[in-house]
Amino acid sequence: MTPHQPPQQLSFDLPAKPALGRDDFFVSPGNAVAVATIEASTPWPGGKLVLCGPAGSGKTHLTHVWAGQSGATVLSAVDLAAKNQTTKNLAGADIATLAQGPVAIEDVPQIAANPEAQTALFHLHNLVLAEGHALLLTGRATPAHWHLGLPDLQSRMMGAHVVSLAPPDDALLAAVLAKLFNDRQITPKPDVIPYLVAQMERSFEAAAAIVEHLDHAALAEARTVSRPLAARLIADQA
């Protein structure tokens, strides 16, 4: 006789909807300077700012906070050379249109091996500042480590004011976990987050992965996110 196996609930890989408003961003000593700089009413030195920090540290969140208050266009650096529906690369006219207001370019180091995107960013950088608008650029490391192949662009990135987001302390890590659970509409047991903070790898990337895995496990087993479930996941990862 085949042993009875408990039924598994069908799970659907529904995308989480991250909350990107200012009220959803937890301020801690490790990010307070970056938040204050993003929210400052005075212009940034030279009209541009580089926001750097590890994966999942809140760069995209703060970028959208700034875009919401400034009306900026947010664009990934790799999209600067992406082909549009007419199969034409981003042209000078498109750059000129973008430069009519403040602009945020995310993940600039990802175009280190893409000369076309670097050229587009170089022209966009010059036009945005010439028009008197602000330019926000993001990357995990500081510009000195971006290794952009276009020397003029690299020198302009090196000339930007830089603010950094630090790895999380306990309070920030707990807040990030709570936000990640909330983004997925999950209410974990009260002892789950303190347990995870004490046991998990101390990074935002790890927090995102753990919450995703707990979400899938809880759905598959039709149970709530509890400390035993979290402990099993931590043990499996170890």
Protein Blocks (a to p, Z undefined) as FASTA:
>chain_A
ZZddddddddddddddddfbfklpccdfklmmmmmmmmpmbdcehhiacddddehilpmm
mmmmmmmmnopacddfklmmpccfkopacdfklmmmmmmpccddehkllmmmmmklmmmm
mmmmmmmmmnopacddddfbdfklnopablklmmmmmmpccdddddddfklmmmmmmmmm
mmnopacdfklmmmmmmmmccdfklmmmmmmmmmmmmmmnopacdfklmmmmmmmmZZ
